[in-house]
């Protein structure tokens, strides 16, 4: 059985953030997934998509859960830098 890792980027990132980590763990025999969170699949130098401001952490969690349920086994989750602060 192959171990699976899902690497979840932070608010100002994308799947590109995990490039080096993905390569490292794949060389160790892991199957790695680096999904882009909703509205994060753009060039980081461009203006953000307007929908980004109305997307909640629960929206991201729902999207990730839906993706994870398509995998053959439960993955390890690796996350980076997404704070939830009430303003």
Secondary structure as UniProt FT lines:
FT   STRAND          4..8
FT   TURN            11..12
FT   HELIX           15..18
FT   HELIX           19..27
FT   TURN            28..29
FT   STRAND          31..33
FT   TURN            38..39
FT   TURN            44..45
FT   HELIX           50..54
FT   HELIX           57..68
FT   TURN            69..70
FT   STRAND          76..79
//
